[in-house]
């Protein structure tokens, strides 16, 4: 475009340039959905962080629980004692 001072040629070159840019337009994705999840207050142990895909909300599901009771060890039977396999 700067190689000529002829206005008609410059206009023609600008049109060719604009057509080339239009043909090879880069994509810019500006849409990012918000994933909003509501949990009942009785569900404990839920830590929802930034989620990229909906299934990621279940990554920590093994830590979720509804209720717990404190029981002294003396009152636990062998079947209810926690084993080392219970620790994740």
HTML snippet that shows the backbone in 3Dmol.js (N, CA, C, O; Angstrom):
<script src="https://3Dmol.org/build/3Dmol-min.js"></script>
<div id="view" style="width:600px;height:400px;position:relative"></div>
<script>
const pdb = `
ATOM      1  N   UNK A   1       0.834  -1.183   0.000  1.00  0.00           N
ATOM      2  CA  UNK A   1       0.000   0.000   0.000  1.00  0.00           C
ATOM      3  C   UNK A   1       0.877   1.244   0.000  1.00  0.00           C
ATOM      4  O   UNK A   1       0.547   2.246  -0.635  1.00  0.00           O
ATOM      5  N   UNK A   2       1.985   1.176   0.707  1.00  0.00           N
ATOM      6  CA  UNK A   2       2.858   2.357   0.767  1.00  0.00           C
ATOM      7  C   UNK A   2       3.809   2.452  -0.433  1.00  0.00           C
ATOM      8  O   UNK A   2       4.578   3.406  -0.546  1.00  0.00           O
ATOM      9  N   UNK A   3       3.752   1.473  -1.315  1.00  0.00           N
ATOM     10  CA  UNK A   3       4.677   1.508  -2.449  1.00  0.00           C
ATOM     11  C   UNK A   3       4.183   2.427  -3.563  1.00  0.00           C
ATOM     12  O   UNK A   3       4.924   2.712  -4.504  1.00  0.00           O
ATOM     13  N   UNK A   4       2.957   2.886  -3.466  1.00  0.00           N
ATOM     14  CA  UNK A   4       2.415   3.774  -4.495  1.00  0.00           C
ATOM     15  C   UNK A   4       1.712   4.952  -3.826  1.00  0.00           C
ATOM     16  O   UNK A   4       1.197   4.850  -2.712  1.00  0.00           O
ATOM     17  N   UNK A   5       1.710   6.041  -4.527  1.00  0.00           N
ATOM     18  CA  UNK A   5       0.992   7.228  -4.029  1.00  0.00           C
ATOM     19  C   UNK A   5      -0.333   7.418  -4.765  1.00  0.00           C
ATOM     20  O   UNK A   5      -1.082   8.353  -4.485  1.00  0.00           O
ATOM     21  N   UNK A   6      -0.606   6.531  -5.696  1.00  0.00           N
ATOM     22  CA  UNK A   6      -1.862   6.584  -6.448  1.00  0.00           C
ATOM     23  C   UNK A   6      -2.999   6.096  -5.548  1.00  0.00           C
ATOM     24  O   UNK A   6      -2.992   4.947  -5.107  1.00  0.00           O
ATOM     25  N   UNK A   7      -3.972   6.961  -5.278  1.00  0.00           N
ATOM     26  CA  UNK A   7      -5.087   6.652  -4.386  1.00  0.00           C
ATOM     27  C   UNK A   7      -5.910   5.458  -4.880  1.00  0.00           C
ATOM     28  O   UNK A   7      -6.343   4.640  -4.069  1.00  0.00           O
ATOM     29  N   UNK A   8      -6.125   5.349  -6.129  1.00  0.00           N
ATOM     30  CA  UNK A   8      -6.904   4.232  -6.682  1.00  0.00           C
ATOM     31  C   UNK A   8      -6.201   2.904  -6.431  1.00  0.00           C
ATOM     32  O   UNK A   8      -6.838   1.921  -6.053  1.00  0.00           O
ATOM     33  N   UNK A   9      -4.875   2.876  -6.644  1.00  0.00           N
ATOM     34  CA  UNK A   9      -4.118   1.644  -6.409  1.00  0.00           C
ATOM     35  C   UNK A   9      -4.081   1.307  -4.920  1.00  0.00           C
ATOM     36  O   UNK A   9      -4.188   0.141  -4.540  1.00  0.00           O
ATOM     37  N   UNK A  10      -3.929   2.335  -4.075  1.00  0.00           N
ATOM     38  CA  UNK A  10      -3.929   2.098  -2.633  1.00  0.00           C
ATOM     39  C   UNK A  10      -5.258   1.500  -2.179  1.00  0.00           C
ATOM     40  O   UNK A  10      -5.283   0.556  -1.390  1.00  0.00           O
ATOM     41  N   UNK A  11      -6.360   2.054  -2.680  1.00  0.00           N
ATOM     42  CA  UNK A  11      -7.679   1.556  -2.329  1.00  0.00           C
ATOM     43  C   UNK A  11      -7.837   0.105  -2.781  1.00  0.00           C
ATOM     44  O   UNK A  11      -8.364  -0.725  -2.041  1.00  0.00           O
ATOM     45  N   UNK A  12      -7.385  -0.193  -3.980  1.00  0.00           N
ATOM     46  CA  UNK A  12      -7.448  -1.560  -4.495  1.00  0.00           C
ATOM     47  C   UNK A  12      -6.618  -2.508  -3.625  1.00  0.00           C
ATOM     48  O   UNK A  12      -7.055  -3.621  -3.333  1.00  0.00           O
ATOM     49  N   UNK A  13      -5.421  -2.070  -3.207  1.00  0.00           N
ATOM     50  CA  UNK A  13      -4.558  -2.900  -2.349  1.00  0.00           C
ATOM     51  C   UNK A  13      -5.190  -3.104  -0.965  1.00  0.00           C
ATOM     52  O   UNK A  13      -5.111  -4.199  -0.409  1.00  0.00           O
ATOM     53  N   UNK A  14      -5.807  -2.071  -0.412  1.00  0.00           N
ATOM     54  CA  UNK A  14      -6.486  -2.200   0.876  1.00  0.00           C
ATOM     55  C   UNK A  14      -7.633  -3.191   0.787  1.00  0.00           C
ATOM     56  O   UNK A  14      -7.837  -3.991   1.701  1.00  0.00           O
ATOM     57  N   UNK A  15      -8.378  -3.145  -0.299  1.00  0.00           N
ATOM     58  CA  UNK A  15      -9.491  -4.084  -0.480  1.00  0.00           C
ATOM     59  C   UNK A  15      -8.980  -5.520  -0.565  1.00  0.00           C
ATOM     60  O   UNK A  15      -9.580  -6.420   0.022  1.00  0.00           O
ATOM     61  N   UNK A  16      -7.886  -5.746  -1.283  1.00  0.00           N
ATOM     62  CA  UNK A  16      -7.295  -7.080  -1.373  1.00  0.00           C
ATOM     63  C   UNK A  16      -6.808  -7.550   0.003  1.00  0.00           C
ATOM     64  O   UNK A  16      -6.999  -8.701   0.395  1.00  0.00           O
ATOM     65  N   UNK A  17      -6.176  -6.618   0.718  1.00  0.00           N
ATOM     66  CA  UNK A  17      -5.682  -6.950   2.062  1.00  0.00           C
ATOM     67  C   UNK A  17      -6.844  -7.304   2.998  1.00  0.00           C
ATOM     68  O   UNK A  17      -6.768  -8.291   3.730  1.00  0.00           O
ATOM     69  N   UNK A  18      -7.910  -6.509   2.977  1.00  0.00           N
ATOM     70  CA  UNK A  18      -9.083  -6.758   3.821  1.00  0.00           C
ATOM     71  C   UNK A  18      -9.727  -8.099   3.469  1.00  0.00           C
ATOM     72  O   UNK A  18     -10.157  -8.832   4.360  1.00  0.00           O
ATOM     73  N   UNK A  19      -9.797  -8.421   2.186  1.00  0.00           N
ATOM     74  CA  UNK A  19     -10.375  -9.704   1.765  1.00  0.00           C
ATOM     75  C   UNK A  19      -9.514 -10.868   2.270  1.00  0.00           C
ATOM     76  O   UNK A  19     -10.055 -11.893   2.685  1.00  0.00           O
ATOM     77  N   UNK A  20      -8.211 -10.728   2.242  1.00  0.00           N
ATOM     78  CA  UNK A  20      -7.307 -11.778   2.718  1.00  0.00           C
ATOM     79  C   UNK A  20      -7.444 -11.974   4.231  1.00  0.00           C
ATOM     80  O   UNK A  20      -7.471 -13.105   4.714  1.00  0.00           O
ATOM     81  N   UNK A  21      -7.529 -10.885   4.959  1.00  0.00           N
ATOM     82  CA  UNK A  21      -7.708 -10.984   6.413  1.00  0.00           C
ATOM     83  C   UNK A  21      -9.055 -11.629   6.726  1.00  0.00           C
ATOM     84  O   UNK A  21      -9.153 -12.469   7.621  1.00  0.00           O
ATOM     85  N   UNK A  22     -10.080 -11.240   5.996  1.00  0.00           N
ATOM     86  CA  UNK A  22     -11.418 -11.804   6.189  1.00  0.00           C
ATOM     87  C   UNK A  22     -11.436 -13.311   5.930  1.00  0.00           C
ATOM     88  O   UNK A  22     -12.117 -14.064   6.625  1.00  0.00           O
ATOM     89  N   UNK A  23     -10.688 -13.732   4.933  1.00  0.00           N
ATOM     90  CA  UNK A  23     -10.637 -15.146   4.556  1.00  0.00           C
ATOM     91  C   UNK A  23      -9.938 -15.989   5.631  1.00  0.00           C
ATOM     92  O   UNK A  23     -10.320 -17.136   5.862  1.00  0.00           O
ATOM     93  N   UNK A  24      -8.926 -15.432   6.279  1.00  0.00           N
ATOM     94  CA  UNK A  24      -8.138 -16.167   7.265  1.00  0.00           C
ATOM     95  C   UNK A  24      -8.295 -15.536   8.648  1.00  0.00           C
ATOM     96  O   UNK A  24      -7.314 -15.313   9.358  1.00  0.00           O
ATOM     97  N   UNK A  25      -9.525 -15.258   9.012  1.00  0.00           N
ATOM     98  CA  UNK A  25      -9.794 -14.594  10.293  1.00  0.00           C
ATOM     99  C   UNK A  25      -9.501 -15.553  11.452  1.00  0.00           C
ATOM    100  O   UNK A  25      -9.994 -16.681  11.461  1.00  0.00           O
ATOM    101  N   UNK A  26      -8.705 -15.110  12.425  1.00  0.00           N
ATOM    102  CA  UNK A  26      -8.466 -15.967  13.592  1.00  0.00           C
ATOM    103  C   UNK A  26      -9.708 -16.024  14.481  1.00  0.00           C
ATOM    104  O   UNK A  26     -10.507 -15.089  14.515  1.00  0.00           O
ATOM    105  N   UNK A  27      -9.853 -17.120  15.187  1.00  0.00           N
ATOM    106  CA  UNK A  27     -11.010 -17.288  16.069  1.00  0.00           C
ATOM    107  C   UNK A  27     -10.642 -16.865  17.482  1.00  0.00           C
ATOM    108  O   UNK A  27      -9.541 -17.142  17.958  1.00  0.00           O
ATOM    109  N   UNK A  28     -11.548 -16.209  18.129  1.00  0.00           N
ATOM    110  CA  UNK A  28     -11.379 -15.805  19.511  1.00  0.00           C
ATOM    111  C   UNK A  28     -12.652 -16.193  20.252  1.00  0.00           C
ATOM    112  O   UNK A  28     -13.724 -15.643  20.001  1.00  0.00           O
ATOM    113  N   UNK A  29     -12.517 -17.155  21.174  1.00  0.00           N
ATOM    114  CA  UNK A  29     -13.676 -17.623  21.910  1.00  0.00           C
ATOM    115  C   UNK A  29     -13.814 -16.812  23.187  1.00  0.00           C
ATOM    116  O   UNK A  29     -12.941 -16.845  24.055  1.00  0.00           O
ATOM    117  N   UNK A  30     -14.890 -16.101  23.290  1.00  0.00           N
ATOM    118  CA  UNK A  30     -15.097 -15.242  24.456  1.00  0.00           C
ATOM    119  C   UNK A  30     -16.169 -15.794  25.390  1.00  0.00           C
ATOM    120  O   UNK A  30     -16.492 -15.164  26.397  1.00  0.00           O
ATOM    121  N   UNK A  31     -16.720 -16.949  25.075  1.00  0.00           N
ATOM    122  CA  UNK A  31     -17.767 -17.541  25.899  1.00  0.00           C
ATOM    123  C   UNK A  31     -17.167 -18.521  26.890  1.00  0.00           C
ATOM    124  O   UNK A  31     -16.465 -19.453  26.496  1.00  0.00           O
ATOM    125  N   UNK A  32     -17.431 -18.321  28.148  1.00  0.00           N
ATOM    126  CA  UNK A  32     -17.006 -19.246  29.197  1.00  0.00           C
ATOM    127  C   UNK A  32     -18.190 -19.431  30.139  1.00  0.00           C
ATOM    128  O   UNK A  32     -18.529 -18.510  30.882  1.00  0.00           O
ATOM    129  N   UNK A  33     -18.824 -20.600  30.125  1.00  0.00           N
ATOM    130  CA  UNK A  33     -20.013 -20.794  30.955  1.00  0.00           C
ATOM    131  C   UNK A  33     -19.670 -20.832  32.444  1.00  0.00           C
ATOM    132  O   UNK A  33     -18.586 -21.270  32.831  1.00  0.00           O
ATOM    133  N   UNK A  34     -20.591 -20.376  33.259  1.00  0.00           N
ATOM    134  CA  UNK A  34     -20.461 -20.492  34.705  1.00  0.00           C
ATOM    135  C   UNK A  34     -21.174 -21.761  35.136  1.00  0.00           C
ATOM    136  O   UNK A  34     -22.334 -21.982  34.790  1.00  0.00           O
ATOM    137  N   UNK A  35     -20.472 -22.591  35.892  1.00  0.00           N
ATOM    138  CA  UNK A  35     -21.082 -23.783  36.443  1.00  0.00           C
ATOM    139  C   UNK A  35     -21.422 -23.475  37.895  1.00  0.00           C
ATOM    140  O   UNK A  35     -20.525 -23.326  38.725  1.00  0.00           O
ATOM    141  N   UNK A  36     -22.697 -23.380  38.202  1.00  0.00           N
ATOM    142  CA  UNK A  36     -23.150 -23.040  39.544  1.00  0.00           C
ATOM    143  C   UNK A  36     -23.874 -24.256  40.118  1.00  0.00           C
ATOM    144  O   UNK A  36     -24.811 -24.786  39.520  1.00  0.00           O
ATOM    145  N   UNK A  37     -23.413 -24.683  41.296  1.00  0.00           N
ATOM    146  CA  UNK A  37     -24.001 -25.848  41.931  1.00  0.00           C
ATOM    147  C   UNK A  37     -24.449 -25.474  43.335  1.00  0.00           C
ATOM    148  O   UNK A  37     -23.728 -24.799  44.071  1.00  0.00           O
ATOM    149  N   UNK A  38     -25.630 -25.914  43.694  1.00  0.00           N
ATOM    150  CA  UNK A  38     -26.197 -25.665  45.009  1.00  0.00           C
ATOM    151  C   UNK A  38     -26.221 -26.985  45.759  1.00  0.00           C
ATOM    152  O   UNK A  38     -26.721 -27.991  45.256  1.00  0.00           O
ATOM    153  N   UNK A  39     -25.672 -26.970  46.970  1.00  0.00           N
ATOM    154  CA  UNK A  39     -25.635 -28.185  47.787  1.00  0.00           C
ATOM    155  C   UNK A  39     -26.437 -27.945  49.055  1.00  0.00           C
ATOM    156  O   UNK A  39     -26.411 -26.844  49.604  1.00  0.00           O
ATOM    157  N   UNK A  40     -27.148 -28.962  49.526  1.00  0.00           N
ATOM    158  CA  UNK A  40     -27.845 -28.822  50.809  1.00  0.00           C
ATOM    159  C   UNK A  40     -26.836 -28.611  51.933  1.00  0.00           C
ATOM    160  O   UNK A  40     -25.727 -29.143  51.882  1.00  0.00           O
ATOM    161  N   UNK A  41     -27.217 -27.841  52.939  1.00  0.00           N
ATOM    162  CA  UNK A  41     -26.303 -27.563  54.060  1.00  0.00           C
ATOM    163  C   UNK A  41     -25.922 -28.824  54.823  1.00  0.00           C
ATOM    164  O   UNK A  41     -24.863 -28.871  55.449  1.00  0.00           O
ATOM    165  N   UNK A  42     -26.772 -29.846  54.778  1.00  0.00           N
ATOM    166  CA  UNK A  42     -26.478 -31.061  55.539  1.00  0.00           C
ATOM    167  C   UNK A  42     -25.368 -31.894  54.899  1.00  0.00           C
ATOM    168  O   UNK A  42     -24.808 -32.764  55.566  1.00  0.00           O
ATOM    169  N   UNK A  43     -25.034 -31.659  53.633  1.00  0.00           N
ATOM    170  CA  UNK A  43     -23.934 -32.374  52.977  1.00  0.00           C
ATOM    171  C   UNK A  43     -22.637 -31.663  53.345  1.00  0.00           C
ATOM    172  O   UNK A  43     -22.447 -30.490  53.021  1.00  0.00           O
ATOM    173  N   UNK A  44     -21.762 -32.369  54.012  1.00  0.00           N
ATOM    174  CA  UNK A  44     -20.493 -31.804  54.485  1.00  0.00           C
ATOM    175  C   UNK A  44     -19.336 -32.355  53.651  1.00  0.00           C
ATOM    176  O   UNK A  44     -19.483 -33.354  52.947  1.00  0.00           O
ATOM    177  N   UNK A  45     -18.192 -31.691  53.743  1.00  0.00           N
ATOM    178  CA  UNK A  45     -16.986 -32.151  53.060  1.00  0.00           C
ATOM    179  C   UNK A  45     -16.928 -31.778  51.589  1.00  0.00           C
ATOM    180  O   UNK A  45     -16.072 -32.280  50.861  1.00  0.00           O
ATOM    181  N   UNK A  46     -17.815 -30.913  51.142  1.00  0.00           N
ATOM    182  CA  UNK A  46     -17.853 -30.521  49.733  1.00  0.00           C
ATOM    183  C   UNK A  46     -16.926 -29.325  49.538  1.00  0.00           C
ATOM    184  O   UNK A  46     -17.064 -28.306  50.215  1.00  0.00           O
ATOM    185  N   UNK A  47     -15.996 -29.455  48.624  1.00  0.00           N
ATOM    186  CA  UNK A  47     -15.103 -28.359  48.261  1.00  0.00           C
ATOM    187  C   UNK A  47     -15.176 -28.178  46.755  1.00  0.00           C
ATOM    188  O   UNK A  47     -14.467 -28.853  46.009  1.00  0.00           O
ATOM    189  N   UNK A  48     -16.021 -27.283  46.315  1.00  0.00           N
ATOM    190  CA  UNK A  48     -16.125 -27.025  44.879  1.00  0.00           C
ATOM    191  C   UNK A  48     -15.192 -25.880  44.518  1.00  0.00           C
ATOM    192  O   UNK A  48     -15.319 -24.765  45.024  1.00  0.00           O
ATOM    193  N   UNK A  49     -14.271 -26.175  43.649  1.00  0.00           N
ATOM    194  CA  UNK A  49     -13.344 -25.151  43.163  1.00  0.00           C
ATOM    195  C   UNK A  49     -13.734 -24.821  41.730  1.00  0.00           C
ATOM    196  O   UNK A  49     -14.825 -25.170  41.281  1.00  0.00           O
ATOM    197  N   UNK A  50     -12.856 -24.160  41.029  1.00  0.00           N
ATOM    198  CA  UNK A  50     -13.117 -23.834  39.624  1.00  0.00           C
ATOM    199  C   UNK A  50     -13.345 -25.121  38.842  1.00  0.00           C
ATOM    200  O   UNK A  50     -12.551 -26.058  38.928  1.00  0.00           O
ATOM    201  N   UNK A  51     -14.416 -25.161  38.091  1.00  0.00           N
ATOM    202  CA  UNK A  51     -14.804 -26.348  37.332  1.00  0.00           C
ATOM    203  C   UNK A  51     -14.726 -26.025  35.846  1.00  0.00           C
ATOM    204  O   UNK A  51     -15.342 -25.066  35.382  1.00  0.00           O
ATOM    205  N   UNK A  52     -13.972 -26.823  35.104  1.00  0.00           N
ATOM    206  CA  UNK A  52     -13.864 -26.622  33.661  1.00  0.00           C
ATOM    207  C   UNK A  52     -14.933 -27.387  32.897  1.00  0.00           C
ATOM    208  O   UNK A  52     -15.492 -26.902  31.914  1.00  0.00           O
ATOM    209  N   UNK A  53     -15.199 -28.587  33.374  1.00  0.00           N
ATOM    210  CA  UNK A  53     -16.250 -29.403  32.767  1.00  0.00           C
ATOM    211  C   UNK A  53     -17.160 -29.888  33.893  1.00  0.00           C
ATOM    212  O   UNK A  53     -16.686 -30.106  35.008  1.00  0.00           O
ATOM    213  N   UNK A  54     -18.439 -30.060  33.632  1.00  0.00           N
ATOM    214  CA  UNK A  54     -19.388 -30.396  34.698  1.00  0.00           C
ATOM    215  C   UNK A  54     -19.012 -31.622  35.531  1.00  0.00           C
ATOM    216  O   UNK A  54     -19.284 -31.641  36.731  1.00  0.00           O
ATOM    217  N   UNK A  55     -18.406 -32.627  34.946  1.00  0.00           N
ATOM    218  CA  UNK A  55     -18.085 -33.845  35.706  1.00  0.00           C
ATOM    219  C   UNK A  55     -17.028 -33.603  36.782  1.00  0.00           C
ATOM    220  O   UNK A  55     -16.912 -34.409  37.706  1.00  0.00           O
ATOM    221  N   UNK A  56     -16.258 -32.523  36.692  1.00  0.00           N
ATOM    222  CA  UNK A  56     -15.228 -32.238  37.697  1.00  0.00           C
ATOM    223  C   UNK A  56     -15.816 -31.936  39.071  1.00  0.00           C
ATOM    224  O   UNK A  56     -15.100 -31.990  40.070  1.00  0.00           O
ATOM    225  N   UNK A  57     -17.104 -31.621  39.136  1.00  0.00           N
ATOM    226  CA  UNK A  57     -17.709 -31.320  40.435  1.00  0.00           C
ATOM    227  C   UNK A  57     -17.728 -32.548  41.332  1.00  0.00           C
ATOM    228  O   UNK A  57     -17.909 -32.420  42.543  1.00  0.00           O
ATOM    229  N   UNK A  58     -17.546 -33.738  40.764  1.00  0.00           N
ATOM    230  CA  UNK A  58     -17.556 -34.971  41.544  1.00  0.00           C
ATOM    231  C   UNK A  58     -16.154 -35.472  41.900  1.00  0.00           C
ATOM    232  O   UNK A  58     -16.025 -36.574  42.432  1.00  0.00           O
ATOM    233  N   UNK A  59     -15.117 -34.710  41.628  1.00  0.00           N
ATOM    234  CA  UNK A  59     -13.756 -35.188  41.883  1.00  0.00           C
ATOM    235  C   UNK A  59     -13.508 -35.505  43.361  1.00  0.00           C
ATOM    236  O   UNK A  59     -12.736 -36.412  43.670  1.00  0.00           O
ATOM    237  N   UNK A  60     -14.140 -34.785  44.261  1.00  0.00           N
ATOM    238  CA  UNK A  60     -13.933 -35.017  45.684  1.00  0.00           C
ATOM    239  C   UNK A  60     -15.113 -35.686  46.360  1.00  0.00           C
ATOM    240  O   UNK A  60     -15.275 -35.564  47.574  1.00  0.00           O
ATOM    241  N   UNK A  61     -15.936 -36.385  45.606  1.00  0.00           N
ATOM    242  CA  UNK A  61     -17.164 -36.969  46.163  1.00  0.00           C
ATOM    243  C   UNK A  61     -16.876 -37.987  47.259  1.00  0.00           C
ATOM    244  O   UNK A  61     -17.719 -38.208  48.128  1.00  0.00           O
ATOM    245  N   UNK A  62     -15.705 -38.609  47.236  1.00  0.00           N
ATOM    246  CA  UNK A  62     -15.375 -39.598  48.267  1.00  0.00           C
ATOM    247  C   UNK A  62     -15.204 -38.947  49.644  1.00  0.00           C
ATOM    248  O   UNK A  62     -15.128 -39.653  50.649  1.00  0.00           O
ATOM    249  N   UNK A  63     -15.142 -37.615  49.704  1.00  0.00           N
ATOM    250  CA  UNK A  63     -15.023 -36.907  50.979  1.00  0.00           C
ATOM    251  C   UNK A  63     -16.368 -36.370  51.488  1.00  0.00           C
ATOM    252  O   UNK A  63     -16.433 -35.838  52.596  1.00  0.00           O
ATOM    253  N   UNK A  64     -17.413 -36.500  50.715  1.00  0.00           N
ATOM    254  CA  UNK A  64     -18.726 -35.983  51.107  1.00  0.00           C
ATOM    255  C   UNK A  64     -19.360 -36.898  52.149  1.00  0.00           C
ATOM    256  O   UNK A  64     -19.191 -38.117  52.106  1.00  0.00           O
ATOM    257  N   UNK A  65     -20.082 -36.306  53.071  1.00  0.00           N
ATOM    258  CA  UNK A  65     -20.803 -37.095  54.072  1.00  0.00           C
ATOM    259  C   UNK A  65     -22.005 -36.301  54.571  1.00  0.00           C
ATOM    260  O   UNK A  65     -22.082 -35.085  54.395  1.00  0.00           O
ATOM    261  N   UNK A  66     -22.935 -37.010  55.194  1.00  0.00           N
ATOM    262  CA  UNK A  66     -24.148 -36.364  55.695  1.00  0.00           C
ATOM    263  C   UNK A  66     -24.084 -36.104  57.187  1.00  0.00           C
ATOM    264  O   UNK A  66     -24.385 -34.997  57.633  1.00  0.00           O
ATOM    265  N   UNK A  67     -23.703 -37.093  57.958  1.00  0.00           N
ATOM    266  CA  UNK A  67     -23.659 -36.904  59.402  1.00  0.00           C
ATOM    267  C   UNK A  67     -22.609 -37.822  59.997  1.00  0.00           C
ATOM    268  O   UNK A  67     -22.276 -38.863  59.430  1.00  0.00           O
ATOM    269  N   UNK A  68     -22.097 -37.422  61.143  1.00  0.00           N
ATOM    270  CA  UNK A  68     -21.118 -38.248  61.847  1.00  0.00           C
ATOM    271  C   UNK A  68     -21.435 -38.216  63.333  1.00  0.00           C
ATOM    272  O   UNK A  68     -22.091 -37.296  63.822  1.00  0.00           O
ATOM    273  N   UNK A  69     -20.975 -39.201  64.023  1.00  0.00           N
ATOM    274  CA  UNK A  69     -21.091 -39.265  65.475  1.00  0.00           C
ATOM    275  C   UNK A  69     -19.720 -39.553  66.049  1.00  0.00           C
ATOM    276  O   UNK A  69     -18.946 -40.324  65.482  1.00  0.00           O
ATOM    277  N   UNK A  70     -19.429 -38.934  67.167  1.00  0.00           N
ATOM    278  CA  UNK A  70     -18.186 -39.249  67.871  1.00  0.00           C
ATOM    279  C   UNK A  70     -18.471 -40.419  68.809  1.00  0.00           C
ATOM    280  O   UNK A  70     -19.389 -40.377  69.628  1.00  0.00           O
ATOM    281  N   UNK A  71     -17.668 -41.447  68.667  1.00  0.00           N
ATOM    282  CA  UNK A  71     -17.831 -42.633  69.515  1.00  0.00           C
ATOM    283  C   UNK A  71     -16.483 -42.934  70.140  1.00  0.00           C
ATOM    284  O   UNK A  71     -15.469 -42.982  69.442  1.00  0.00           O
ATOM    285  N   UNK A  72     -16.462 -43.138  71.445  1.00  0.00           N
ATOM    286  CA  UNK A  72     -15.216 -43.484  72.117  1.00  0.00           C
ATOM    287  C   UNK A  72     -14.747 -44.844  71.620  1.00  0.00           C
ATOM    288  O   UNK A  72     -15.566 -45.723  71.351  1.00  0.00           O
ATOM    289  N   UNK A  73     -13.454 -45.020  71.498  1.00  0.00           N
ATOM    290  CA  UNK A  73     -12.885 -46.279  71.018  1.00  0.00           C
ATOM    291  C   UNK A  73     -13.343 -47.479  71.858  1.00  0.00           C
ATOM    292  O   UNK A  73     -13.507 -48.580  71.331  1.00  0.00           O
ATOM    293  N   UNK A  74     -13.545 -47.268  73.134  1.00  0.00           N
ATOM    294  CA  UNK A  74     -13.937 -48.364  74.020  1.00  0.00           C
ATOM    295  C   UNK A  74     -15.284 -48.948  73.619  1.00  0.00           C
ATOM    296  O   UNK A  74     -15.559 -50.114  73.904  1.00  0.00           O
ATOM    297  N   UNK A  75     -16.115 -48.169  72.972  1.00  0.00           N
ATOM    298  CA  UNK A  75     -17.440 -48.640  72.581  1.00  0.00           C
ATOM    299  C   UNK A  75     -17.491 -49.195  71.153  1.00  0.00           C
ATOM    300  O   UNK A  75     -18.549 -49.643  70.712  1.00  0.00           O
ATOM    301  N   UNK A  76     -16.397 -49.173  70.440  1.00  0.00           N
ATOM    302  CA  UNK A  76     -16.370 -49.689  69.072  1.00  0.00           C
ATOM    303  C   UNK A  76     -16.055 -51.180  69.071  1.00  0.00           C
ATOM    304  O   UNK A  76     -15.210 -51.642  69.838  1.00  0.00           O
ATOM    305  N   UNK A  77     -16.724 -51.915  68.224  1.00  0.00           N
ATOM    306  CA  UNK A  77     -16.395 -53.325  68.057  1.00  0.00           C
ATOM    307  C   UNK A  77     -15.300 -53.435  66.992  1.00  0.00           C
ATOM    308  O   UNK A  77     -14.977 -52.445  66.336  1.00  0.00           O
ATOM    309  N   UNK A  78     -14.737 -54.606  66.819  1.00  0.00           N
ATOM    310  CA  UNK A  78     -13.678 -54.802  65.826  1.00  0.00           C
ATOM    311  C   UNK A  78     -14.149 -54.502  64.411  1.00  0.00           C
ATOM    312  O   UNK A  78     -13.360 -54.054  63.579  1.00  0.00           O
ATOM    313  N   UNK A  79     -15.421 -54.741  64.131  1.00  0.00           N
ATOM    314  CA  UNK A  79     -15.947 -54.501  62.783  1.00  0.00           C
ATOM    315  C   UNK A  79     -16.023 -53.014  62.459  1.00  0.00           C
ATOM    316  O   UNK A  79     -15.914 -52.624  61.297  1.00  0.00           O
ATOM    317  N   UNK A  80     -16.206 -52.193  63.474  1.00  0.00           N
ATOM    318  CA  UNK A  80     -16.378 -50.760  63.209  1.00  0.00           C
ATOM    319  C   UNK A  80     -15.106 -49.960  63.396  1.00  0.00           C
ATOM    320  O   UNK A  80     -15.092 -48.757  63.136  1.00  0.00           O
ATOM    321  N   UNK A  81     -14.033 -50.605  63.842  1.00  0.00           N
ATOM    322  CA  UNK A  81     -12.764 -49.880  63.991  1.00  0.00           C
ATOM    323  C   UNK A  81     -12.243 -49.494  62.614  1.00  0.00           C
ATOM    324  O   UNK A  81     -12.270 -50.302  61.686  1.00  0.00           O
ATOM    325  N   UNK A  82     -11.770 -48.263  62.483  1.00  0.00           N
ATOM    326  CA  UNK A  82     -11.233 -47.862  61.179  1.00  0.00           C
ATOM    327  C   UNK A  82      -9.939 -48.598  60.880  1.00  0.00           C
ATOM    328  O   UNK A  82      -9.110 -48.786  61.769  1.00  0.00           O
ATOM    329  N   UNK A  83      -9.764 -49.012  59.646  1.00  0.00           N
ATOM    330  CA  UNK A  83      -8.530 -49.680  59.233  1.00  0.00           C
ATOM    331  C   UNK A  83      -7.658 -48.687  58.491  1.00  0.00           C
ATOM    332  O   UNK A  83      -8.097 -47.588  58.155  1.00  0.00           O
ATOM    333  N   UNK A  84      -6.428 -49.080  58.239  1.00  0.00           N
ATOM    334  CA  UNK A  84      -5.517 -48.192  57.508  1.00  0.00           C
ATOM    335  C   UNK A  84      -5.967 -48.013  56.065  1.00  0.00           C
ATOM    336  O   UNK A  84      -5.562 -47.051  55.413  1.00  0.00           O
ATOM    337  N   UNK A  85      -6.807 -48.930  55.546  1.00  0.00           N
ATOM    338  CA  UNK A  85      -7.314 -48.813  54.179  1.00  0.00           C
ATOM    339  C   UNK A  85      -8.355 -47.709  54.046  1.00  0.00           C
ATOM    340  O   UNK A  85      -8.629 -47.244  52.940  1.00  0.00           O
ATOM    341  N   UNK A  86      -8.942 -47.281  55.179  1.00  0.00           N
ATOM    342  CA  UNK A  86      -9.963 -46.241  55.138  1.00  0.00           C
ATOM    343  C   UNK A  86      -9.369 -44.858  54.899  1.00  0.00           C
ATOM    344  O   UNK A  86     -10.078 -43.932  54.505  1.00  0.00           O
ATOM    345  N   UNK A  87      -8.076 -44.721  55.135  1.00  0.00           N
ATOM    346  CA  UNK A  87      -7.431 -43.413  54.923  1.00  0.00           C
ATOM    347  C   UNK A  87      -7.063 -43.262  53.458  1.00  0.00           C
ATOM    348  O   UNK A  87      -6.324 -44.082  52.914  1.00  0.00           O
ATOM    349  N   UNK A  88      -7.568 -42.230  52.825  1.00  0.00           N
ATOM    350  CA  UNK A  88      -7.309 -42.028  51.400  1.00  0.00           C
ATOM    351  C   UNK A  88      -6.074 -41.218  51.201  1.00  0.00           C
ATOM    352  O   UNK A  88      -5.692 -40.943  50.064  1.00  0.00           O
TER     353      UNK A  88
END
`;
const viewer = $3Dmol.createViewer("view");
viewer.addModel(pdb, "pdb");
viewer.setStyle({}, {cartoon: {color: "spectrum"}});
viewer.zoomTo();
viewer.render();
</script>
